[in-house]
Amino acid sequence: MNPKTQSEHTRKICELAPVIPVIVIDDATRAEPLATALISGGLPVLEVTLRTDAALDAIRAMSKVEGGHVGAGTVLTPDQVYRAKDAGASFAVAPGATETLIRACEEASLPLLPGSVTASEVMQAAEYGYDMLKFFPAETSGGAPALKALAGPLPHVTFCPTGGVTPDNAGSYLSLPNVICVGSSWVASGAAIADGDWQGIESRARSASHLRQR
Ligand code: 3PG
């Protein structure tokens, strides 16, 4: 898949909901009820970070839940790209962007949401053909004011800010013309997953799904 097409695919996925729950899961047996709760609550796009041994099995289980789009997060290497694709991931998210990773995702036809923060990083990603980017770590990188400033010289690039996004500040990001959605762990925290609090997760997903999306 060529870079432009890849990035268009990623944008289409990002347009499906205002919030992408960022999930760190230790027990793959919890993946199916977790995905069901989030999707029932109105958040169909899910990011499972490859930070735990259970992550790939969780992606495998969650991909089978109807109505969802399950991506692999914290993708750092080509090997992880191929494993994620094999597990059924429909997109990949990276904290940054390297040429090696970008090329691996293109070879695997796995749409990538690459991370960028500075104007130079955004310009570099755009040179590779990517104009739908993750802005990470969002809050410590200047938050909504930084994204607003980037929209001046780089209006064609859109973002999914992630890292420090909360129910209190999500609205300020989502009101920006260059923000398509936000990513955050608040909807499905590690503690809520460990507790099997599917009702609480579904309820937080429902509230998040009503946040205004451009
Ligand atoms: C992460 O790094 O886990 C994601 O960016 C989510 O960050 P958050 O826990 O601040 O929402």
Boltz pocket constraint, residues with backbone or C-beta under 6 A from the ligand:
constraints:
  - pocket:
      binder: B
      contacts: [[A, 22], [A, 136], [A, 162], [A, 163], [A, 164], [A, 165], [A, 183], [A, 184], [A, 185], [A, 186]]
      max_distance: 6.0
